[in-house]
């Protein structure tokens, strides 16, 4: 009966975890579309402001404004998205172990603020990936 009482006492925390866990697949779906938009058919991305060499119809069909080959866009986009999700999962595992030790040393409030700062850096890297074509892939995987 103690576990039911604990659930009732801390229902806000469990509700937060429930909705946070539901947001992860939604965010990963959005990131997959963004990863496909980063695919280029050429090895070197065109300079900023250059006109794309791909027609509007093939852009809509493939999901990338820089490549009309749908199969290549899907494959490379999925690879890029998978790399980002793998880096995210690995970072979570490392940070969980690190956070347990650091919480004992520095306290919960300090670690909560550090976690919020890391989240802000992740969002900043995603915004930079949107704005910077040459470094978009690396920033996407890092963020």
DACORLIN-V965175 format. One record per backbone hydrogen bond with DSSP energy under -1.0 kcal/mol. CO is the residue of the C=O (numbers start at 0). NH is the residue of the N-H. Records with the same first field share a line. If there is no record, write none. Layout:
# DACORLIN-V965175
CO->NH / NH
This chain:
# DACORLIN-V965175
0->4
1->5
2->6
3->7
4->8
5->9
9->13
10->14
11->15
12->16
13->17
14->18
15->19
16->20
17->21
18->22
22->26
23->27
24->28
25->29
26->30
27->31
28->32
29->33
30->34
31->35
32->36
34->37
35->38
46->49
54->58
55->59
56->60
57->61
58->62
65->40
67->69
68->72
69->73
70->74
71->75
72->76
73->77
74->78
75->79
76->80
77->81
78->82
79->83
80->84
81->85
82->86
83->87
84->88
85->89
86->90
87->91
88->92
89->93
90->94
91->95
92->96
93->97
94->98
95->99
96->100
97->101
98->102
99->103
100->104
101->105
102->106
106->110
107->111
108->112
109->113
110->114
111->115
112->116
113->117
114->118
115->119
116->120
117->121
118->122
119->123
120->124
121->125
122->126
123->127
124->128
125->129
126->130
127->131
132->135
134->138
135->139
136->140
137->141
138->142
